[in-house]
Amino acid sequence: MSKGRLVAFIAEKEGVTKAEAERAVELVFNNVGPAAHAEADWRLTIPNFGAFEIKHREATQRRNPQTGENFVAPEKNVWDYDPAPAMQEFVEGLAVEDNPNRVAEV
């Protein structure tokens, strides 16, 4: 789903204008990272949705499968997402056949 489709969905579902829905979406998405970074533990919890956490990944030895060359992937910060129980139950309740990302059987 694109941001535009999300905005249209929210506007229709909540009975607001697309401009109001877009403003709300922009406010949330533009502030998730800074909000998580502002906390001492770098964790942002959204009830019934889940928790986002900024974690540190150490440098690791890797291998390029095409060339066989070994290299070191640098250390970096990465997002970690832990779904809330309500979100996990929602996803598990969806019909497997309805998922457009499902790989078709051959």
C-alpha positions as CSV (number, residue, x, y, z in Angstrom):
1,M,0.0,0.0,0.0
2,S,1.3,3.4,-0.9
3,K,1.2,6.4,1.4
4,G,-1.5,7.9,-0.9
5,R,-3.7,4.9,-0.6
6,L,-3.2,4.9,3.2
7,V,-4.3,8.5,3.3
8,A,-7.4,7.8,1.2
9,F,-8.2,4.8,3.4
10,I,-8.0,6.8,6.7
11,A,-9.9,9.7,5.2
12,E,-12.8,7.4,4.2
13,K,-12.8,5.3,7.3
14,E,-12.6,8.3,9.7
15,G,-14.8,10.7,7.8
16,V,-12.2,13.4,7.4
17,T,-10.7,15.2,4.4
18,K,-7.7,13.7,2.5
19,A,-5.8,16.8,3.5
20,E,-6.5,16.2,7.2
21,A,-5.6,12.5,6.9
22,E,-2.4,13.3,5.0
23,R,-1.4,15.8,7.7
24,A,-1.9,13.1,10.4
25,V,0.1,10.5,8.4
26,E,2.9,12.9,7.8
27,L,3.0,13.9,11.5
28,V,3.3,10.3,12.6
29,F,5.8,9.1,10.0
30,N,8.0,12.2,10.2
31,N,8.4,11.9,13.9
32,V,8.7,8.1,14.6
33,G,12.5,8.1,14.3
34,P,13.1,11.3,16.3
35,A,10.7,10.2,19.0
36,A,12.4,6.9,19.4
37,H,15.8,8.6,19.5
38,A,14.6,11.1,22.1
39,E,14.0,8.3,24.6
40,A,16.8,7.0,26.8
41,D,16.2,3.4,25.7
42,W,15.4,4.3,22.0
43,R,12.1,2.4,22.1
44,L,8.8,3.7,20.8
45,T,5.7,1.6,21.8
46,I,2.4,2.1,20.1
47,P,-0.5,0.3,21.9
48,N,-2.2,-2.4,19.8
49,F,0.4,-1.9,17.0
50,G,3.8,-2.8,18.4
51,A,7.2,-1.4,19.5
52,F,10.0,0.0,17.4
53,E,13.5,0.0,18.8
54,I,16.8,1.2,17.5
55,K,19.4,-1.5,17.9
56,H,23.1,-1.5,17.3
57,R,24.5,-4.1,14.9
58,E,28.2,-4.9,15.3
59,A,30.5,-5.1,12.3
60,T,30.5,-8.6,10.8
61,Q,32.5,-10.7,8.4
62,R,30.6,-11.4,5.2
63,R,31.1,-13.1,1.9
64,N,30.0,-12.0,-1.5
65,P,28.3,-15.1,-3.0
66,Q,29.0,-14.0,-6.6
67,T,32.7,-13.3,-6.3
68,G,33.6,-15.3,-3.1
69,E,35.3,-12.2,-1.8
70,N,35.2,-11.7,2.0
71,F,34.5,-8.2,3.4
72,V,33.5,-6.6,6.6
73,A,30.0,-5.2,6.8
74,P,30.3,-2.0,9.0
75,E,28.6,-1.5,12.3
76,K,25.3,0.3,12.1
77,N,22.0,1.1,13.8
78,V,18.9,-0.8,12.6
79,W,15.2,-0.7,13.4
80,D,13.7,-3.7,15.2
81,Y,9.9,-4.1,15.3
82,D,8.0,-6.2,17.8
83,P,4.3,-6.5,17.0
84,A,1.7,-6.1,19.8
85,P,-0.4,-9.1,20.6
86,A,-3.5,-7.4,19.0
87,M,-1.5,-6.9,15.7
88,Q,-0.2,-10.4,15.8
89,E,-3.7,-11.8,16.3
90,F,-5.0,-9.6,13.4
91,V,-2.3,-10.9,11.0
92,E,-2.7,-14.5,12.1
93,G,-6.5,-14.2,11.5
94,L,-6.1,-13.2,7.8
95,A,-6.8,-15.8,5.2
96,V,-3.5,-17.1,3.8
97,E,-5.0,-17.3,0.3
98,D,-5.9,-13.6,0.3
99,N,-2.3,-12.4,0.8
100,P,-1.1,-10.9,-2.5
101,N,2.5,-11.4,-1.4
102,R,2.0,-15.2,-1.1
103,V,4.2,-17.2,-3.5
104,A,2.1,-19.1,-5.9
105,E,2.4,-22.9,-5.8
106,V,4.1,-24.3,-8.9
